[in-house]
Amino acid sequence: MVDRSRSGLRCRSVRYVNSPQGALPRFTRGTIRYEMENLGRRLVFVDWDHGISVPVFPDEIEVLGQEGRLETR
């Protein structure tokens, strides 16, 4: 099932992620498109600012606040 509740929120990567579309360096920013469960794992699909769109695991990103600052909980 596709979850769009965080669609449009800004995020950034918290570690280096190697993907089939290329490297995703730490602190790369992007916009969440949607989230979904796949084989018992949660995936977050993100449109990254440097032009690639790849899924990441929730622990590989930080969700940012309205102005692009880290969101506090």
MARRO-374939 format. One record per atom (N, C-alpha, C): residue number from 1; residue in one letter; atom name; z, x, y. Coordinates in pm, 1 decimal, decimal comma. Each point is the difference from the previous one (the first is absolute). Example, Ala and Ser with C-alpha at 12.3 -4.5 7.8 and 13.67 -1.06 7.14 Angstrom:
 seq type atom       c3       c1       c2
   1    A    N    780,0   1319,0   -569,0
   1    A   CA      0,0    -89,0    119,0
   1    A    C      0,0     90,0    120,0
   2    S    N    -72,0    -35,0    105,0
   2    S   CA      6,0     82,0    119,0
   2    S    C     73,0    -77,0    109,0
//
This chain:
 seq type atom       c3       c1       c2
   1    M    N      0,0     83,4   -117,9
   1    M   CA      0,0    -83,4    117,9
   1    M    C      0,0     88,5    125,0
   2    V    N    -80,0    -34,2     95,8
   2    V   CA    -11,5     76,0    124,5
   2    V    C    103,9    -50,6     99,8
   3    D    N     73,7     93,8     57,8
   3    D   CA    103,6    -31,7     98,9
   3    D    C    -46,5     53,5    135,2
   4    R    N    -23,2    -89,1     95,4
   4    R   CA    -44,9     39,6    133,5
   4    R    C    110,2    -12,5    105,3
   5    S    N    125,6     -7,4    -42,7
   5    S   CA    110,1    -20,4     94,6
   5    S    C     17,7    117,1     97,0
   6    R    N    -40,6    121,4    -40,0
   6    R   CA     11,3    115,2     91,5
   6    R    C   -136,9     46,0     50,6
   7    S    N   -102,0    -83,2    -19,5
   7    S   CA   -134,6     32,1     46,1
   7    S    C     -0,4     23,8    150,3
   8    G    N    -63,4    108,4     42,5
   8    G   CA     -9,3     32,4    142,0
   8    G    C    109,6     90,8     51,0
   9    L    N    105,5     22,2    -79,8
   9    L   CA    106,1     90,6     43,9
   9    L    C    -46,0    144,9    -10,7
  10    R    N     46,0     80,9     92,1
  10    R   CA    -33,2    141,9      0,2
  10    R    C     95,2     74,2    -93,1
  11    C    N    -50,3    107,3    -60,1
  11    C   CA     82,0     82,1    -88,4
  11    C    C    -45,4    144,0     10,2
  12    R    N     76,5     88,1    -66,2
  12    R   CA    -41,6    140,1     -9,7
  12    R    C     41,8     53,7   -135,6
  13    S    N    -72,7     98,5    -47,9
  13    S   CA     31,2     60,1   -129,5
  13    S    C    120,0     93,1     15,8
  14    V    N     83,2      4,7   -101,9
  14    V   CA    119,2     84,9      5,9
  14    V    C    -16,9    128,7    -79,5
  15    R    N   -110,8     10,5    -74,2
  15    R   CA    -28,9    121,6    -75,6
  15    R    C   -151,0     12,6    -16,4
  16    Y    N    -43,5    115,1    -41,9
  16    Y   CA   -141,5     23,1    -29,7
  16    Y    C    -40,0    -85,6   -120,5
  17    V    N   -112,0    -71,1     11,1
  17    V   CA    -51,3    -82,0   -109,6
  17    V    C   -144,2     41,7    -25,6
  18    N    N    -28,6     33,9   -124,5
  18    N   CA   -136,3     33,6    -37,5
  18    N    C    -64,7   -125,7    -57,1
  19    S    N   -113,5    -40,6     54,6
  19    S   CA    -67,1   -121,8    -45,7
  19    S    C   -145,4     31,1    -34,2
  20    P    N    -66,3    -88,2    -72,4
  20    P   CA   -141,7     20,5    -31,8
  20    P    C    -88,7      6,8    125,2
  21    Q    N     44,6    -60,8    109,8
  21    Q   CA    -78,7      1,7    123,9
  21    Q    C     32,9    118,5     90,0
  22    G    N     95,9     81,4    -39,4
  22    G   CA     35,1    117,0     78,3
  22    G    C    150,2     11,5     20,6
  23    A    N     37,9    107,3     65,7
  23    A   CA    141,2     28,2     23,8
  23    A    C     57,1    -91,5    107,6
  24    L    N    124,3    -36,2    -19,3
  24    L   CA     73,7    -79,9     96,2
  24    L    C    122,5     83,1     39,9
  25    P    N    -10,4     77,1    109,0
  25    P   CA    110,3     86,9     39,8
  25    P    C    125,6    -77,9     40,3
  26    R    N    112,5     67,4     -3,4
  26    R   CA    126,5    -57,8     44,0
  26    R    C    -11,6    -42,4    146,4
  27    F    N     62,4   -110,5     34,5
  27    F   CA      4,0    -58,3    134,8
  27    F    C   -133,7    -59,5     45,3
  28    T    N    -94,4    -22,8    -92,2
  28    T   CA   -123,5    -70,1     34,2
  28    T    C     34,4   -145,7     25,7
  29    R    N    -54,3    -56,9    107,2
  29    R   CA     29,5   -139,1     34,9
  29    R    C   -112,3    -92,5    -44,0
  30    G    N     38,9   -125,0    -25,0
  30    G   CA    -97,3    -99,1    -42,1
  30    G    C     53,5   -140,7     19,6
  31    T    N    -80,3    -98,1    -42,2
  31    T   CA     34,6   -141,5     12,0
  31    T    C     -0,6    -63,0   -139,0
  32    I    N    108,2    -68,3    -33,1
  32    I   CA      9,4    -65,2   -130,1
  32    I    C    -97,6   -116,5     -6,4
  33    R    N    -79,2     -5,4   -107,3
  33    R   CA    -93,4   -110,0    -21,9
  33    R    C     65,6   -107,4    -88,0
  34    Y    N     53,2     39,9   -114,4
  34    Y   CA     71,2    -92,7    -88,7
  34    Y    C     75,9     78,7   -105,9
  35    E    N     83,4    -71,0    -75,8
  35    E   CA     75,7     58,9   -109,9
  35    E    C    -24,6    -82,6   -125,4
  36    M    N     15,2     63,7   -116,2
  36    M   CA    -16,1    -73,0   -125,2
  36    M    C     70,0     71,6   -114,6
  37    E    N     26,2    -74,8   -105,9
  37    E   CA     54,0     55,1   -123,8
  37    E    C   -117,5     36,3    -90,1
  38    N    N      9,2    116,8    -65,2
  38    N   CA   -102,9     42,8    -94,1
  38    N    C     68,4     75,9   -112,9
  39    L    N     -8,7    -52,6   -119,4
  39    L   CA     61,9     61,6   -117,6
  39    L    C    148,9     27,0     21,5
  40    G    N     67,8    -93,8     63,8
  40    G   CA    143,0     12,1     21,7
  40    G    C     40,1     89,0    115,8
  41    R    N    -97,1     47,4     76,4
  41    R   CA     28,3     86,0    116,6
  41    R    C    -49,4    -67,8    126,7
  42    R    N     72,7     19,2    107,6
  42    R   CA    -39,7    -54,7    130,4
  42    R    C    -90,7    101,9     68,1
  43    L    N   -112,1    -45,5     52,9
  43    L   CA    -92,8     84,5     75,0
  43    L    C    -18,2    -57,5    139,6
  44    V    N    -11,8     88,3     98,0
  44    V   CA    -23,6    -38,8    138,5
  44    V    C   -137,4     54,0     38,7
  45    F    N    -92,4    -89,5     33,6
  45    F   CA   -134,1     40,9     41,5
  45    F    C     -0,3     19,8    151,4
  46    V    N    -38,8    120,1     41,9
  46    V   CA      9,1     39,4    140,9
  46    V    C   -135,9     48,8     49,8
  47    D    N    -38,3    -43,4    121,1
  47    D   CA   -115,5     55,7     70,6
  47    D    C     53,7    113,0     86,6
  48    W    N    -26,6    123,3    -41,0
  48    W   CA     53,6    117,1     69,5
  48    W    C    -83,8     33,5    122,4
  49    D    N     64,7     51,1    104,0
  49    D   CA    -65,6     27,3    127,9
  49    D    C   -114,7    100,3    -10,5
  50    H    N      3,1     89,3    -98,8
  50    H   CA   -108,0     98,7     -7,9
  50    H    C   -116,9    -47,2    -87,6
  51    G    N     -5,4   -132,6    -26,6
  51    G   CA   -120,5    -58,5    -55,5
  51    G    C     -1,5    -36,6   -147,2
  52    I    N    105,0     30,1    -74,8
  52    I   CA     -2,0    -39,4   -139,8
  52    I    C     94,1   -118,7    -21,9
  53    S    N    -25,6    -74,6   -105,6
  53    S   CA     85,1   -112,6    -38,7
  53    S    C     40,8     21,4   -144,6
  54    V    N    125,9     36,0    -20,7
  54    V   CA     48,2     25,7   -135,7
  54    V    C    137,0    -63,5    -20,0
  55    P    N     28,6    -39,5   -123,9
  55    P   CA    132,1    -54,1    -30,4
  55    P    C    101,1    112,2    -17,1
  56    V    N    123,0    -29,0     35,5
  56    V   CA    110,9     92,7    -19,2
  56    V    C    118,4    -78,1    -55,9
  57    F    N     96,7     71,0    -52,3
  57    F   CA    122,7    -63,5    -45,6
  57    F    C     92,0    -21,4    120,0
  58    P    N     84,0   -102,9     -3,2
  58    P   CA     88,4    -28,2    114,7
  58    P    C     87,8    116,7     42,2
  59    D    N     40,4     85,9    -94,7
  59    D   CA     85,3    113,4     37,0
  59    D    C    -77,9    115,3     63,0
  60    E    N   -132,0    -13,8     12,4
  60    E   CA    -82,4    103,1     62,9
  60    E    C    -28,1    -28,7    146,8
  61    I    N     50,3   -114,5     51,1
  61    I   CA    -22,2    -34,9    140,5
  61    I    C    128,8    -44,5     67,2
  62    E    N     -1,4      6,4    132,4
  62    E   CA    103,9    -58,7     85,0
  62    E    C    -68,6   -102,8     87,8
  63    V    N     57,6   -118,0     10,1
  63    V   CA    -54,7   -103,8     87,9
  63    V    C     50,2     27,6    141,0
  64    L    N    -90,6     -4,4     97,2
  64    L   CA     33,0     28,3    139,3
  64    L    C     20,9   -129,1     76,8
  65    G    N     72,6      7,2    109,6
  65    G   CA     23,7   -116,3     85,3
  65    G    C   -120,9    -35,4     83,7
  66    Q    N     15,7    -95,4     90,4
  66    Q   CA   -108,7    -52,5     82,2
  66    Q    C    -75,0    107,3     78,5
  67    E    N     70,6     97,0     54,4
  67    E   CA    -65,5    101,5     83,1
  67    E    C    -31,2    127,7    -77,5
  68    G    N      1,0     -8,5   -133,6
  68    G   CA    -31,7    118,3    -79,8
  68    G    C    119,2     89,4    -25,1
  69    R    N    119,8    -47,6     34,9
  69    R   CA    121,2     76,2    -28,6
  69    R    C     56,4    -44,5   -133,9
  70    L    N     80,1     84,2    -61,5
  70    L   CA     61,1    -31,3   -128,9
  70    L    C     86,5   -123,6     13,2
  71    E    N    -18,4    -94,2    -90,1
  71    E   CA     75,9   -123,9      0,8
  71    E    C    141,2     24,2    -55,0
  72    T    N    100,7    -49,4     67,1
  72    T   CA    137,3     15,3    -47,8
  72    T    C     40,5   -124,3    -76,4
  73    R    N     79,7     18,0   -101,3
  73    R   CA     43,2   -113,9    -82,5
  73    R    C    144,5    -28,1     22,0
//
